């Protein structure tokens, strides 16, 4: 039985994630595994913080005769037990662990308007309708002449003669 150390793909579309697994060479890429010995997340912004490997278990499996794939061999060389990028990896992990500073809200910002009707009615100033009434009262009142019907017009015309 030939044993391989290779990456098993997870994630979704445009968001890959890989587990570094020890598998039988006859199984498919995403098939049954003997042991998971780490992971690789290519979407992490810090390049040296993308891989996390269990160096002791990888050393055991290589000692038993497991063959790493090309990509896993590069990861083992960089981030394994005696890796060349271990110091950079620790620094990158420390930078990612620092919480980002939250923006502070200035105290002089206006408060948002209330969301409920009762609060909105209580907070809204009363509407005064006096200027509208005063404007109507100031307009001159024009009396309209009564409209005469044709019969009344005849009687008025006969009476003038």
Residue frames as qw, qx, qy, qz and C-alpha x, y, z in Angstrom:
[[0.000, 0.890, 0.456, 0.000, 0.00, 0.00, 0.00],
 [0.417, 0.253, 0.001, 0.873, 1.49, 3.35, -1.09],
 [0.210, -0.788, -0.460, 0.352, 0.72, 6.31, 1.16],
 [0.337, 0.481, 0.181, 0.789, 0.61, 9.89, -0.10],
 [0.153, -0.594, -0.384, 0.691, 0.41, 13.26, 1.62],
 [0.167, 0.330, 0.495, 0.786, -1.71, 15.55, -0.52],
 [0.181, 0.126, 0.254, -0.942, -4.22, 18.36, -0.38],
 [0.076, 0.496, 0.862, 0.070, -7.96, 17.71, -0.30],
 [0.004, -0.215, -0.185, -0.959, -10.02, 20.57, -1.75],
 [0.061, -0.623, -0.719, 0.301, -12.90, 22.17, 0.14],
 [0.023, -0.355, -0.015, 0.934, -14.60, 25.56, 0.00],
 [0.492, 0.676, 0.498, -0.230, -16.94, 27.06, -2.52],
 [0.588, 0.634, 0.274, 0.422, -16.71, 28.80, -5.88],
 [0.272, 0.754, -0.139, 0.581, -13.90, 31.39, -5.87],
 [0.434, -0.706, 0.380, -0.412, -13.14, 30.59, -2.21],
 [0.816, 0.147, -0.557, 0.052, -10.83, 27.53, -2.09],
 [0.491, -0.646, 0.492, -0.316, -9.64, 25.85, 1.10],
 [0.738, 0.286, -0.611, -0.017, -7.40, 22.80, 1.32],
 [0.759, -0.554, 0.310, -0.145, -6.74, 20.20, 4.03],
 [0.296, 0.569, -0.767, -0.010, -3.36, 18.49, 4.01],
 [0.886, -0.175, 0.224, -0.368, -4.21, 14.81, 4.37],
 [0.141, -0.373, 0.908, 0.130, -2.48, 11.43, 4.46],
 [0.815, 0.255, 0.099, -0.511, -4.28, 9.11, 2.03],
 [0.727, 0.010, 0.646, 0.232, -3.89, 5.81, 0.25],
 [0.060, -0.368, 0.490, 0.788, -2.58, 6.49, -3.26],
 [0.050, 0.260, 0.882, 0.390, -5.50, 4.59, -4.81],
 [0.043, 0.699, 0.619, -0.355, -8.20, 6.89, -3.34],
 [0.297, 0.749, 0.319, 0.500, -9.49, 9.93, -5.24],
 [0.253, 0.404, -0.224, 0.850, -8.34, 13.45, -4.34],
 [0.394, -0.380, 0.206, -0.811, -11.34, 14.21, -2.14],
 [0.775, -0.161, -0.577, -0.202, -11.82, 10.62, -0.96],
 [0.806, -0.568, -0.166, 0.011, -11.21, 8.79, 2.31],
 [0.197, 0.766, -0.476, 0.384, -8.22, 9.93, 4.41],
 [0.729, -0.133, -0.583, 0.332, -6.03, 8.19, 6.95],
 [0.426, -0.599, -0.334, 0.590, -5.20, 11.37, 8.87],
 [0.216, 0.909, 0.143, 0.326, -5.45, 15.13, 8.46],
 [0.707, -0.245, -0.155, 0.645, -2.13, 16.81, 9.26],
 [0.191, -0.364, -0.017, 0.912, -2.83, 20.48, 8.50],
 [0.390, 0.773, 0.499, -0.049, -4.56, 22.97, 6.24],
 [0.333, -0.080, 0.290, 0.894, -3.81, 25.58, 3.59],
 [0.203, 0.810, 0.501, -0.228, -6.04, 28.62, 3.03],
 [0.495, 0.201, 0.296, 0.791, -4.95, 30.62, -0.04],
 [0.032, -0.804, -0.380, -0.457, -7.41, 33.45, 0.72],
 [0.537, -0.712, -0.191, 0.409, -5.59, 34.66, 3.86],
 [0.282, 0.954, -0.055, 0.086, -4.06, 38.08, 3.12],
 [0.288, -0.762, 0.578, 0.046, -0.77, 37.30, 4.91],
 [0.710, 0.423, -0.535, -0.174, 1.17, 34.93, 2.65],
 [0.275, 0.333, -0.841, 0.326, 3.12, 33.28, 5.46],
 [0.409, -0.066, 0.636, -0.651, -0.01, 32.68, 7.56],
 [0.695, 0.177, -0.328, -0.615, -1.78, 30.60, 4.92],
 [0.739, 0.082, -0.668, -0.035, -0.46, 27.17, 5.95],
 [0.515, -0.540, 0.492, -0.447, -0.76, 25.42, 9.30],
 [0.765, 0.209, -0.604, -0.076, 0.94, 22.01, 9.51],
 [0.795, -0.541, 0.240, -0.130, 1.44, 19.45, 12.27],
 [0.311, 0.718, -0.622, -0.021, 5.18, 18.88, 11.79],
 [0.395, -0.348, 0.822, -0.216, 5.43, 15.89, 14.15],
 [0.768, 0.270, 0.527, -0.245, 2.75, 13.87, 12.35],
 [0.634, 0.731, -0.195, -0.160, 4.15, 14.77, 8.92],
 [0.045, 0.654, -0.753, 0.057, 7.62, 13.63, 10.05],
 [0.605, -0.105, 0.754, -0.235, 6.10, 10.35, 11.28],
 [0.792, 0.481, 0.307, -0.217, 4.30, 9.64, 8.00],
 [0.469, 0.773, -0.422, -0.072, 7.36, 10.51, 5.91],
 [0.220, -0.522, 0.810, -0.148, 9.38, 8.18, 8.17],
 [0.700, 0.106, 0.669, -0.226, 6.90, 5.37, 7.46],
 [0.406, 0.042, 0.730, 0.548, 7.29, 5.93, 3.70],
 [0.320, 0.795, 0.479, -0.188, 4.59, 8.40, 2.72],
 [0.440, 0.142, 0.346, 0.816, 5.35, 10.48, -0.39],
 [0.112, 0.665, 0.302, -0.674, 4.20, 14.15, -0.37],
 [0.537, 0.717, 0.389, 0.215, 2.79, 15.69, -3.53],
 [0.503, 0.364, 0.025, 0.783, 4.74, 18.52, -5.17],
 [0.182, -0.721, -0.076, -0.664, 2.72, 21.33, -3.56],
 [0.767, -0.629, -0.093, -0.085, 2.71, 19.68, -0.15],
 [0.819, -0.031, -0.093, 0.566, 6.48, 19.17, -0.37],
 [0.236, 0.539, -0.022, 0.808, 6.90, 22.94, -0.84],
 [0.503, -0.714, -0.067, -0.482, 4.66, 23.62, 2.17],
 [0.892, -0.394, -0.118, 0.188, 6.62, 21.11, 4.29],
 [0.656, 0.227, -0.087, 0.715, 9.91, 22.72, 3.25],
 [0.012, 0.580, -0.022, 0.814, 8.64, 26.18, 4.25],
 [0.498, -0.504, 0.159, -0.687, 6.41, 25.48, 7.27],
 [0.858, -0.123, -0.499, 0.002, 7.34, 21.97, 8.46],
 [0.753, -0.580, -0.171, 0.258, 9.28, 21.10, 11.64],
 [0.523, -0.420, 0.190, 0.717, 12.54, 22.67, 10.41],
 [0.449, 0.757, 0.429, 0.204, 10.95, 25.02, 7.84],
 [0.474, 0.153, 0.074, 0.864, 12.66, 27.98, 6.25],
 [0.123, -0.497, -0.200, -0.835, 9.76, 30.41, 6.87],
 [0.480, -0.496, -0.696, 0.198, 8.83, 29.60, 10.49],
 [0.247, -0.343, -0.284, 0.861, 9.82, 33.02, 11.86],
 [0.164, -0.033, -0.328, -0.930, 7.91, 34.83, 9.12],
 [0.433, -0.394, -0.744, -0.322, 4.91, 32.59, 9.81],
 [0.392, -0.488, -0.603, 0.495, 4.91, 33.46, 13.52],
 [0.086, -0.250, -0.041, 0.964, 5.13, 37.18, 12.71],
 [0.279, -0.158, -0.549, -0.772, 2.30, 36.93, 10.16],
 [0.451, -0.466, -0.760, -0.042, 0.08, 35.04, 12.60],
 [0.299, -0.430, -0.433, 0.734, 0.78, 37.68, 15.27],
 [0.070, 0.089, -0.195, -0.974, -0.22, 40.47, 12.86],
 [0.403, -0.293, -0.666, -0.556, -3.48, 38.68, 12.06],
 [0.440, -0.434, -0.736, 0.274, -4.22, 38.10, 15.74],
 [0.106, -0.206, -0.251, 0.940, -4.16, 41.81, 16.55],
 [0.216, 0.703, 0.665, -0.128, -7.68, 43.11, 16.56],
 [0.268, 0.459, 0.297, 0.793, -8.38, 45.90, 14.14],
 [0.052, -0.200, -0.372, 0.905, -9.04, 49.27, 15.69],
 [0.105, 0.678, 0.726, 0.048, -12.73, 50.12, 15.81],
 [0.135, 0.448, 0.139, 0.873, -13.64, 53.62, 14.55],
 [0.112, -0.391, -0.606, 0.684, -14.87, 55.98, 17.24],
 [0.045, 0.728, 0.567, 0.382, -18.11, 57.89, 16.81],
 [0.139, 0.243, -0.207, 0.937, -17.87, 61.62, 17.60],
 [0.053, -0.433, -0.745, 0.505, -20.16, 62.80, 20.40],
 [0.167, 0.433, 0.081, -0.882, -21.47, 65.85, 18.48],
 [0.097, -0.104, -0.801, -0.582, -23.29, 63.87, 15.78],
 [0.554, -0.107, 0.063, -0.823, -27.06, 64.43, 15.67],
 [0.407, 0.006, 0.880, -0.243, -29.15, 61.59, 16.99],
 [0.087, -0.155, -0.798, -0.575, -31.28, 59.71, 14.46],
 [0.511, -0.185, -0.051, -0.838, -35.01, 60.43, 14.32],
 [0.514, -0.064, 0.760, -0.393, -37.27, 58.10, 16.31],
 [0.086, 0.063, -0.879, -0.464, -38.60, 55.16, 14.33],
 [0.013, 0.470, 0.877, -0.105, -42.07, 54.69, 15.83],
 [0.025, -0.649, -0.434, -0.625, -45.09, 56.87, 15.08],
 [0.486, -0.804, -0.340, 0.054, -45.81, 57.72, 18.71],
 [0.580, -0.470, 0.041, 0.664, -42.29, 58.93, 19.32],
 [0.333, 0.242, 0.397, 0.820, -42.24, 60.78, 15.99],
 [0.164, -0.767, -0.449, -0.427, -45.49, 62.60, 16.83],
 [0.553, -0.765, -0.206, 0.258, -44.24, 63.51, 20.28],
 [0.566, -0.317, 0.186, 0.738, -40.93, 64.79, 18.93],
 [0.280, 0.463, 0.461, 0.703, -42.43, 66.72, 15.99],
 [0.008, 0.170, 0.258, -0.951, -43.26, 70.40, 16.64],
 [0.321, 0.602, 0.669, -0.294, -46.92, 71.38, 16.56],
 [0.258, 0.309, 0.504, 0.764, -48.09, 72.81, 13.26],
 [0.078, 0.536, 0.368, -0.756, -49.65, 76.26, 13.60],
 [0.325, 0.497, 0.683, 0.425, -52.30, 77.09, 11.04],
 [0.043, -0.801, -0.304, 0.514, -52.79, 80.74, 12.00],
 [0.108, -0.440, 0.392, 0.801, -50.76, 82.21, 9.12],
 [0.060, 0.226, 0.832, 0.503, -52.99, 80.41, 6.62],
 [0.058, -0.730, -0.670, 0.125, -56.17, 81.65, 8.33],
 [0.139, -0.716, -0.060, 0.681, -54.80, 85.19, 8.52],
 [0.131, -0.192, 0.594, 0.770, -53.92, 85.15, 4.84],
 [0.001, 0.467, 0.820, 0.331, -57.45, 84.11, 3.94],
 [0.134, -0.781, -0.503, 0.345, -58.99, 86.75, 6.20],
 [0.193, -0.556, 0.146, 0.795, -56.92, 89.56, 4.62],
 [0.164, 0.166, 0.706, 0.669, -58.24, 88.93, 1.12],
 [0.353, 0.121, 0.089, -0.923, -61.11, 91.23, 0.12],
 [0.375, 0.318, 0.858, -0.150, -64.47, 89.60, -0.02],
 [0.191, 0.105, -0.455, -0.863, -66.19, 90.08, -3.38],
 [0.531, 0.304, 0.615, -0.498, -69.95, 89.77, -3.42],
 [0.153, 0.082, 0.805, 0.567, -71.26, 88.08, -6.49],
 [0.454, 0.115, -0.059, -0.882, -74.31, 89.47, -8.28],
 [0.638, 0.146, 0.699, -0.288, -77.25, 87.13, -8.34],
 [0.071, -0.064, 0.795, 0.600, -77.68, 85.27, -11.54],
 [0.549, 0.303, 0.222, -0.747, -80.95, 85.99, -13.24],
 [0.509, 0.215, 0.822, 0.140, -82.86, 83.39, -15.15],
 [0.099, 0.176, 0.551, 0.810, -84.25, 84.25, -18.62],
 [0.203, -0.699, -0.657, -0.197, -87.78, 84.62, -17.24],
 [0.365, -0.732, -0.261, 0.513, -86.62, 87.13, -14.65],
 [0.307, -0.193, 0.313, 0.877, -84.72, 89.02, -17.34],
 [0.001, -0.472, -0.653, -0.592, -87.96, 89.40, -19.36],
 [0.313, -0.794, -0.518, 0.057, -89.87, 90.72, -16.38],
 [0.406, -0.575, -0.026, 0.710, -87.13, 93.17, -15.55],
 [0.219, 0.033, 0.487, 0.845, -87.02, 94.33, -19.19],
 [0.116, -0.624, -0.660, -0.402, -90.85, 94.76, -19.32],
 [0.379, -0.774, -0.394, 0.319, -90.83, 96.68, -16.10],
 [0.355, -0.388, 0.142, 0.838, -88.29, 99.17, -17.44],
 [0.138, 0.284, 0.590, 0.743, -90.41, 99.98, -20.45]]
